[in-house]
Each structure stands twice: as C-alpha cells, then as structure tokens.
Amino acid sequence: MGWKTDWRSFYYEAAPEPDDIQLDPAATALLVIDIQNTYLEVSVDPVEAARWRPFINRMHDTVIPNTAGLQAWAREKGIEVIHARIACLKADGRDRSLSQKKPGFNHLQLPKDRADAQIVDAVGPQGDEIVVTKTTDSALTGTNLRMVLHNLGVRDVIVAGIFTDQCISSSVRSLADESFGVVVVEDCCAAATRELHEAELRIINMIYCHVVSSEEVRGLVG
C-alpha cells in the first residue's frame, strides 16, 4: 500500500505503477487553496450546523494542523509557499465567474477586504509569500498564477486546501493541462463530506496528479 497503488479509479486499476517522484525544492511550489475564515463559520441553523459538523471537525483536527506543518516543512526546504483564496474584487460581486453566481452553495459573494474572506491565520502567508485572489474555482484560470509559477521556475506543484471536489479539482486539472507535475496531499484537503473527498481523489489521481499523504510527500523531495 502507498501512493503508487492507493486512490486508483476504474480507469487505472490495471495500470503499471508510476515512476518514483523526485521533487526539486528550487522548482517546486506548495499551493494552499481557500482555507479561509468563511468556511469555518458555524451556521446559526442547528440543522445546517449538524450537517456541516464533520467537515468543520476535519478542518480543525486534520486539515489545518497538517497544512500548517506542511508549510513549515516547505519553508525549511526552500519550497515556495503560495496561497490562493476566493473572493470578489467588487463589493457587489459582479466580477465573479458565472459558476459563482448560480444559486446554492457556490453562490459566494465574498468581498476581498471582509474578515471572512481572509486566510485562516494558522495557515496564512509569511514574509513575502505570494497570495492570489481568484473569482472562480481554478487558481490558474482566475489569477496570474500561471505566469507567476513560470517566472519562479516552478515545474511541480504540491496542492492542499478545500474543497477537494471543487476548487482543488479545478486547480489540479488546470495545472495538469499546463504540464505542471501535481501532487495532492490527501490529509491536507477536505470536501463537504468524506465520500465526496474520497471520490474526487480517485477521479483525479494518476491522470491529473498523484495523491499522497503529508508523510509521503516529505519523502519525495530530493
């Protein structure tokens, strides 16, 4: 068991094991997506609060501490730490993509300067670390991140954050389409439910990225 055989979908059940991954710190970035205050707010509606309790627990117990640890490790190794957050640049949200204006969960009008739009302190930027603000799911489509990564000489991107089946998946697919090597850290990510989280990891694994644990990713750096 391990990242070479775990998280396989139907498409890759019989595929050979992938080659070893060796990440060069000078050509690798850690991208943390959308771990923002708004997603840790507990609903005043007791039914909604109960429905989202497993997600909130995973964020506090697993995702945030693991991500903070991963960031500290990356900084020590000389890996560029980059942050992405979702917010609108106009107070009325007119600049958001269509997917952010549809009714339902994704209808998030989050002005960039509001407190709930900010990155959670425990995983926030340090020093001159780059923060990109996106108005759609993909951290590449919604920002100048593609150019920034190329200018920094990045070839491989380690991805953490939320939501696995939305902004993580969209960002991973965009990165893969741009021919970046992508590693997704399973225990630094979350979806609304464990089922959605695991299903999406199996969908994107092997074709758009390799899914690893926070322990495994440390062993991939040369």
C-alpha positions as CSV (number, residue, x, y, z in Angstrom):
1,M,0.0,0.0,0.0
2,G,1.2,3.5,-0.7
3,W,0.7,6.4,-3.2
4,K,1.6,4.3,-6.2
5,T,-1.3,1.9,-5.7
6,D,-3.8,3.9,-3.5
7,W,-6.7,6.0,-4.7
8,R,-7.0,4.3,-8.1
9,S,-10.2,4.6,-10.1
10,F,-11.6,2.1,-12.5
11,Y,-9.5,3.6,-15.3
12,Y,-6.2,2.9,-13.6
13,E,-6.9,-0.4,-11.7
14,A,-4.6,-2.3,-14.0
15,A,-2.1,0.5,-14.9
16,P,1.6,-0.1,-14.0
17,E,3.0,1.7,-11.0
18,P,4.2,5.2,-11.8
19,D,7.8,6.1,-11.7
20,D,9.3,7.5,-8.5
21,I,8.8,11.2,-8.0
22,Q,11.7,13.4,-7.0
23,L,10.8,17.0,-6.3
24,D,13.5,19.6,-6.6
25,P,12.8,22.3,-3.9
26,A,14.0,25.0,-6.2
27,A,11.5,24.0,-8.8
28,T,8.6,23.1,-6.5
29,A,5.8,25.2,-5.0
30,L,3.3,24.4,-2.3
31,L,-0.1,25.9,-3.2
32,V,-2.7,26.1,-0.4
33,I,-6.2,26.9,-1.7
34,D,-9.1,28.6,0.0
35,I,-8.6,27.8,3.7
36,Q,-10.5,30.9,4.7
37,N,-12.4,32.1,7.7
38,T,-15.8,31.9,6.0
39,Y,-15.6,28.1,5.7
40,L,-15.1,27.7,9.5
41,E,-18.2,29.6,10.5
42,V,-20.8,27.5,12.2
43,S,-24.4,28.1,10.9
44,V,-27.0,29.5,13.3
45,D,-29.4,26.9,11.9
46,P,-28.9,23.8,14.1
47,V,-29.7,21.5,11.2
48,E,-27.1,23.1,9.0
49,A,-24.6,23.2,11.8
50,A,-25.1,19.5,12.4
51,R,-24.9,18.7,8.7
52,W,-21.5,20.5,8.4
53,R,-20.1,19.4,11.7
54,P,-17.9,16.5,10.2
55,F,-16.4,19.0,7.8
56,I,-15.6,21.6,10.5
57,N,-14.1,18.9,12.7
58,R,-11.9,17.6,9.8
59,M,-10.7,21.2,9.2
60,H,-9.8,21.8,12.8
61,D,-8.5,18.4,13.6
62,T,-6.7,17.4,10.4
63,V,-6.5,19.8,7.5
64,I,-5.4,23.0,9.3
65,P,-2.7,21.4,11.6
66,N,-1.4,19.2,8.8
67,T,-1.3,22.1,6.3
68,A,0.5,24.3,8.8
69,G,3.0,21.6,9.4
70,L,3.5,21.1,5.6
71,Q,4.0,24.8,5.2
72,A,6.7,24.9,7.9
73,W,8.4,21.9,6.2
74,A,8.3,23.5,2.8
75,R,9.7,26.8,4.1
76,E,12.6,24.9,5.7
77,K,13.3,23.0,2.5
78,G,13.2,26.2,0.4
79,I,10.0,25.3,-1.4
80,E,8.0,28.3,-2.5
81,V,4.8,28.6,-0.4
82,I,1.9,30.2,-2.4
83,H,-1.6,31.0,-1.2
84,A,-4.9,31.2,-3.2
85,R,-8.2,32.5,-1.9
86,I,-11.6,33.0,-3.4
87,A,-13.1,36.5,-3.1
88,C,-14.8,39.1,-5.3
89,L,-13.0,42.3,-6.2
90,K,-16.2,44.3,-6.4
91,A,-18.4,44.7,-3.4
92,D,-21.5,43.6,-5.4
93,G,-19.7,40.6,-6.8
94,R,-20.2,41.5,-10.5
95,D,-16.7,40.3,-11.3
96,R,-17.3,36.7,-10.2
97,S,-17.5,33.9,-12.7
98,L,-20.9,32.5,-13.7
99,S,-20.3,29.4,-11.6
100,Q,-20.0,31.7,-8.5
101,K,-23.3,33.4,-9.3
102,K,-25.5,30.4,-9.6
103,P,-27.9,29.8,-6.6
104,G,-26.9,27.3,-3.9
105,F,-23.7,26.5,-2.0
106,N,-21.4,28.0,-4.6
107,H,-23.2,31.4,-4.6
108,L,-20.5,33.1,-2.5
109,Q,-20.4,36.9,-2.5
110,L,-17.3,37.4,-0.5
111,P,-15.7,40.9,-0.9
112,K,-11.9,40.7,-0.7
113,D,-11.4,43.0,2.2
114,R,-14.0,41.5,4.5
115,A,-12.8,39.5,7.5
116,D,-14.4,36.2,6.4
117,A,-12.6,36.4,3.1
118,Q,-9.2,36.3,4.8
119,I,-7.0,33.2,5.0
120,V,-7.1,31.4,8.4
121,D,-4.2,32.7,10.5
122,A,-2.8,29.3,11.2
123,V,-2.0,28.8,7.5
124,G,-1.6,32.4,6.4
125,P,1.2,33.9,4.5
126,Q,4.6,34.8,6.0
127,G,7.0,37.4,4.8
128,D,6.7,38.0,1.0
129,E,4.8,34.8,0.2
130,I,2.5,35.3,-2.8
131,V,-1.3,35.5,-2.3
132,V,-3.5,35.3,-5.4
133,T,-7.2,36.2,-5.2
134,K,-9.4,34.3,-7.6
135,T,-13.0,34.9,-8.7
136,T,-13.6,31.4,-9.9
137,D,-12.7,27.8,-8.8
138,S,-9.4,27.3,-10.6
139,A,-6.4,29.1,-9.1
140,L,-4.9,29.4,-12.5
141,T,-8.0,30.4,-14.6
142,G,-8.9,33.1,-12.1
143,T,-5.5,34.7,-11.5
144,N,-2.0,35.4,-12.9
145,L,-0.7,32.3,-11.1
146,R,0.3,30.5,-14.3
147,M,2.7,33.3,-15.2
148,V,4.0,33.6,-11.6
149,L,4.8,29.9,-11.5
150,H,6.7,30.0,-14.8
151,N,8.6,33.1,-13.7
152,L,9.6,31.4,-10.5
153,G,10.9,28.4,-12.5
154,V,8.3,26.0,-10.9
155,R,7.8,22.6,-12.6
156,D,6.0,20.8,-9.8
157,V,3.1,21.9,-7.5
158,I,2.1,20.4,-4.2
159,V,-1.6,21.2,-3.6
160,A,-3.5,21.4,-0.3
161,G,-6.8,23.1,0.7
162,I,-10.5,23.0,0.0
163,F,-12.8,21.9,-1.4
164,T,-11.4,18.7,-2.9
165,D,-14.2,18.2,-5.4
166,Q,-14.4,21.9,-6.4
167,C,-11.5,24.4,-6.2
168,I,-8.9,21.7,-5.6
169,S,-10.0,19.6,-8.5
170,S,-10.4,22.6,-10.9
171,S,-6.9,23.9,-9.9
172,V,-5.3,20.5,-10.3
173,R,-6.8,20.0,-13.7
174,S,-5.7,23.4,-14.8
175,L,-2.2,22.8,-13.6
176,A,-2.0,19.4,-15.3
177,D,-3.3,21.0,-18.6
178,E,-0.4,23.4,-18.3
179,S,2.0,20.4,-17.9
180,F,3.0,21.0,-14.3
181,G,3.6,17.9,-12.2
182,V,1.0,17.9,-9.5
183,V,0.9,16.2,-6.1
184,V,-2.3,16.4,-4.0
185,V,-1.9,15.9,-0.2
186,E,-4.9,13.9,0.9
187,D,-4.8,14.7,4.6
188,C,-4.4,18.4,3.9
189,C,-7.6,18.6,1.9
190,A,-11.4,18.3,2.6
191,A,-14.7,18.2,0.8
192,A,-18.1,18.8,2.4
193,T,-18.3,15.0,3.1
194,R,-15.7,12.2,3.3
195,E,-17.5,10.5,0.5
196,L,-17.1,13.4,-1.9
197,H,-13.5,13.9,-0.8
198,E,-12.5,10.3,-1.5
199,A,-14.5,10.0,-4.7
200,E,-12.8,13.1,-6.2
201,L,-9.3,12.0,-5.2
202,R,-9.9,8.7,-7.1
203,I,-11.1,10.6,-10.1
204,I,-8.1,13.0,-10.4
205,N,-5.4,10.5,-9.3
206,M,-3.0,9.1,-11.8
207,I,-4.2,11.3,-14.7
208,Y,-4.1,14.9,-13.3
209,C,-2.0,14.3,-10.2
210,H,-0.7,11.8,-7.8
211,V,-2.5,11.6,-4.4
212,V,-0.2,11.3,-1.4
213,S,-0.2,11.7,2.3
214,S,1.5,14.5,4.2
215,E,4.1,12.0,5.4
216,E,4.6,10.6,1.9
217,V,5.2,13.9,0.2
218,R,8.1,14.6,2.5
219,G,9.9,11.6,1.1
220,L,9.5,12.9,-2.5
221,V,11.9,15.8,-2.0
222,G,15.4,15.2,-3.1
